Amino acid sequence: MNVLQELGGWESEEMVSRYAHLSKPQLMQHVELVSNFLVLDDVILSHQKEKAVGD
């Protein structure tokens, strides 16, 4: 919601709800982006832990 608010230039979440309408394909695109970010974050954290154990 915050991303939409920033992109749309709205001052409140209420305005986002009133004016921002995303289609299912658009929502899925955002879900995919967030999912990819979380997977990458997990990979980075795992690598850091492995490196710390090996030191």
GULOMAR-988998 format. One record per residue: residue in three letters; residue number from 1; x, y, z of N, C-alpha, C in turn. Coordinates in nm, 4 decimals, always signed. Atoms other than C-alpha are relative to their C-alpha. Example, Ala and Ser with C-alpha at 12.3 -4.5 7.8 and 13.67 -1.06 7.14 Angstrom:
2
residuo/num/neast/nnorth/nup/caeast/canorth/caup/ceast/cnorth/cup
Ala/1/+0.0890/-0.1190/+0.0000/+1.2300/-0.4500/+0.7800/+0.0900/+0.1200/+0.0000
Ser/2/-0.0820/-0.1190/-0.0060/+1.3670/-0.1060/+0.7140/-0.0770/+0.1090/+0.0730
***
This chain:
55
residuo/num/neast/nnorth/nup/caeast/canorth/caup/ceast/cnorth/cup
Met/1/+0.0826/-0.1190/+0.0000/+0.0000/+0.0000/+0.0000/+0.0871/+0.1255/+0.0000
Asn/2/-0.0889/-0.1161/-0.0063/+0.2843/+0.2365/+0.0854/+0.0656/+0.0296/-0.1344
Val/3/-0.0612/-0.0195/+0.1315/+0.4465/+0.1799/-0.2537/-0.0984/+0.0686/-0.0934
Leu/4/+0.1018/-0.0627/+0.0846/+0.1229/+0.2643/-0.4320/-0.0222/+0.1453/+0.0396
Gln/5/+0.0214/-0.1363/-0.0490/+0.0796/+0.5703/-0.2134/+0.1108/+0.0923/-0.0510
Glu/6/-0.1128/-0.0804/+0.0468/+0.4263/+0.6983/-0.3032/-0.0061/+0.0198/-0.1511
Leu/7/+0.0034/-0.0088/+0.1460/+0.3929/+0.6181/-0.6737/-0.1136/+0.0884/-0.0491
Gly/8/+0.1156/-0.0780/+0.0418/+0.0501/+0.7771/-0.6980/-0.0005/+0.1425/+0.0524
Gly/9/-0.0060/-0.1335/-0.0566/+0.1423/+1.0800/-0.4918/-0.1167/+0.0317/+0.0928
Trp/10/+0.1123/-0.0211/-0.0906/-0.1500/+1.0298/-0.2530/+0.0494/+0.0258/+0.1414
Glu/11/-0.0399/-0.0364/-0.1355/-0.1363/+1.1702/+0.0988/-0.0458/-0.0999/+0.1059
Ser/12/+0.0497/+0.0945/-0.1000/-0.3301/+0.8914/+0.2725/-0.0315/-0.1350/-0.0645
Glu/13/+0.0354/+0.1332/+0.0490/-0.4001/+0.5194/+0.2437/-0.1442/-0.0040/-0.0498
Glu/14/+0.1399/-0.0071/+0.0435/-0.7680/+0.6059/+0.2089/-0.0083/+0.0411/-0.1473
Met/15/-0.0011/-0.0450/+0.1388/-0.6926/+0.7880/-0.1163/+0.0498/-0.1105/-0.0927
Val/16/-0.0501/+0.1129/+0.0794/-0.4963/+0.4875/-0.2419/-0.1133/-0.0979/-0.0244
Ser/17/+0.1110/+0.0939/+0.0121/-0.7916/+0.2602/-0.1732/-0.1084/+0.0512/-0.0933
Arg/18/+0.1050/-0.0589/+0.0814/-1.0253/+0.4972/-0.3487/+0.0362/+0.0022/-0.1486
Tyr/19/-0.0371/-0.0259/+0.1385/-0.8258/+0.5545/-0.6665/+0.0910/-0.1036/-0.0661
Ala/20/-0.0940/+0.0955/+0.0595/-0.5717/+0.2761/-0.7169/-0.0653/-0.1365/-0.0154
His/21/+0.0589/+0.1309/+0.0284/-0.7020/-0.0377/-0.8823/+0.0980/-0.0795/-0.0851
Leu/22/-0.0937/+0.0837/+0.0727/-0.4669/-0.3125/-0.9876/-0.0694/-0.1259/-0.0496
Ser/23/+0.0532/+0.1243/+0.0541/-0.5540/-0.6012/-1.2108/+0.0774/-0.1166/+0.0612
Lys/24/-0.0680/+0.1174/-0.0557/-0.4622/-0.9557/-1.1064/+0.1394/-0.0180/-0.0591
Pro/25/-0.1373/+0.0129/+0.0519/-0.1666/-0.9698/-1.3480/+0.0961/+0.1030/+0.0605
Gln/26/-0.0855/-0.1011/-0.0627/-0.0328/-0.6449/-1.2002/+0.0342/-0.0387/+0.1430
Leu/27/-0.0249/+0.0442/-0.1371/-0.0719/-0.7790/-0.8467/+0.1005/-0.1147/+0.0019
Met/28/-0.0912/+0.1139/+0.0065/+0.1049/-1.1010/-0.9437/+0.1425/+0.0451/-0.0308
Gln/29/-0.1322/-0.0536/+0.0319/+0.3934/-0.8999/-1.0871/+0.0669/+0.0526/+0.1276
His/30/-0.0559/-0.0527/-0.1250/+0.4414/-0.7254/-0.7514/+0.0306/-0.1119/+0.0984
Val/31/-0.0250/+0.1150/-0.0875/+0.4119/-1.0528/-0.5605/+0.1293/-0.0685/-0.0424
Glu/32/-0.1209/+0.0635/+0.0518/+0.6823/-1.1987/-0.7836/+0.1251/+0.0811/+0.0370
Leu/33/-0.1140/-0.0840/-0.0359/+0.9132/-0.9017/-0.7220/+0.0364/-0.0148/+0.1481
Val/34/-0.0243/+0.0138/-0.1442/+0.8728/-0.9281/-0.3447/+0.0566/-0.1382/+0.0303
Ser/35/-0.0468/+0.1363/-0.0208/+0.9209/-1.3039/-0.3570/+0.1461/-0.0146/-0.0409
Asn/36/-0.1390/+0.0061/+0.0460/+1.2427/-1.2699/-0.5586/+0.0927/+0.0711/+0.0971
Phe/37/-0.0809/-0.0742/-0.0965/+1.3724/-1.0127/-0.3121/+0.0223/-0.0834/+0.1260
Leu/38/-0.0114/+0.0795/-0.1228/+1.3005/-1.2399/-0.0136/+0.0908/-0.1202/-0.0203
Val/39/-0.0868/+0.1144/+0.0291/+1.4692/-1.5383/-0.1788/+0.1454/+0.0456/-0.0053
Leu/40/-0.1362/-0.0530/+0.0080/+1.7769/-1.3294/-0.2596/+0.0527/+0.0349/+0.1386
Asp/41/-0.0395/-0.0353/-0.1366/+1.7849/-1.1996/+0.0980/+0.0376/-0.1260/+0.0777
Asp/42/-0.0302/+0.1261/-0.0681/+1.7755/-1.5590/+0.2305/+0.1338/-0.0575/-0.0462
Val/43/-0.1257/+0.0508/+0.0544/+2.0615/-1.6592/-0.0002/+0.1179/+0.0783/+0.0569
Ile/44/-0.1072/-0.0840/-0.0533/+2.2745/-1.3659/+0.1152/+0.0246/-0.0302/+0.1475
Leu/45/-0.0159/+0.0302/-0.1430/+2.2080/-1.4380/+0.4831/+0.0641/-0.1365/+0.0214
Ser/46/-0.0587/+0.1336/-0.0121/+2.2911/-1.8079/+0.4381/+0.1487/+0.0034/-0.0314
His/47/-0.1413/-0.0116/+0.0379/+2.6166/-1.7195/+0.2649/+0.0810/+0.0668/+0.1113
Gln/48/-0.0695/-0.0700/-0.1083/+2.7109/-1.4790/+0.5443/+0.0194/-0.0912/+0.1214
Lys/49/-0.0108/+0.0934/-0.1127/+2.6401/-1.7430/+0.8092/+0.1055/-0.1048/-0.0254
Glu/50/-0.0999/+0.1007/+0.0354/+2.8482/-2.0037/+0.6245/+0.1409/+0.0572/+0.0097
Lys/51/-0.1297/-0.0660/-0.0038/+3.1351/-1.7573/+0.5933/+0.0435/+0.0207/+0.1450
Ala/52/-0.0322/-0.0239/-0.1407/+3.1172/-1.6727/+0.9658/+0.0406/-0.1289/+0.0699
Val/53/-0.0331/+0.1289/-0.0623/+3.1262/-2.0421/+1.0629/+0.1381/-0.0465/-0.0450
Gly/54/-0.1287/+0.0419/+0.0538/+3.4281/-2.1017/+0.8384/+0.1179/+0.0816/+0.0477
Asp/55/-0.1092/-0.0870/-0.0462/+3.6291/-1.8182/+0.9902/+0.0609/-0.0472/+0.1286
***
